[in-house]
Amino acid sequence: MALIASTSVAAGCTRQPDQARPAGAGQSAPRPPKAAGTVKPKAAQNQAPPARPSLPPTPRTVEDVIGPLSPVAKARYGAACRHANVAWPPKRVMLLAFKRERRLEVWGANTAGSYALLYRHQVLAASGGPGPKRREGDEQVPEGFYDITELNPNSQFHLSMRVGYPNADDLAHARVDRAAMGGDIYIHGNHLSIGCLAIGDPGIEELFGLMAQVPPGSRRIVIAPFDFRRHPGAAYPKEAAWVHEMYGRMKKFLAAFRV
């Protein structure tokens, strides 16, 4: 088992004090991957939920929690990896988050080759609407291409992982200075959230256990206003020209993740 740890003690969500962090993904979209291998969604989605682990009390480190979380992650995602000939743990993970559908898809891949769908988590809470995040307190979930920059085993929402907002797109088109743009955007447990993505405590245990075993530079997320693959002709939300240009890149990128 390979442990790739990145720890943080920030609580998560935009109402926490902003902290310096890596800028995240670049302004251009990543090169679209090869067409993803097919996975039978029912086989992946209908398996029994893994047993809940017993975690040590806080304060704790990623190393403290990976032992109980690793088998939970494998129980959730391992069968889909085997079906798609993706090694366990995957060498790369791409998360696809869709605001309108309130869905978070988990895709895994080997060092080279296509991504395979591993699981779809329901987003239990997320504030705001379509469009990017622009300032602290606007309660928006960001949109764009981001890295998962840190894993936080001490979140007030059980466990969390930081989304690398703001990225180069956000900074290039900012309407306020950096200090006023906000931050501390997380995927976390619980069923409450302001500006983050809450997927429940069982969901974050599974995802945290997976991501802790994936190299930091290979953990990414795309956050979109809706699933462009399922609604290819849908009109974009009324937004600035740069946002529509980003949506065009996003639509092209997502086309490789066949569902």
Summary of the structure (lengths in Angstrom):
residues: 259
radius of gyration: 17.1
end to end distance: 29.7
largest distance: 48.8
contacts: 905
relative contact order: 0.24
helix: 24%
strand: 19%
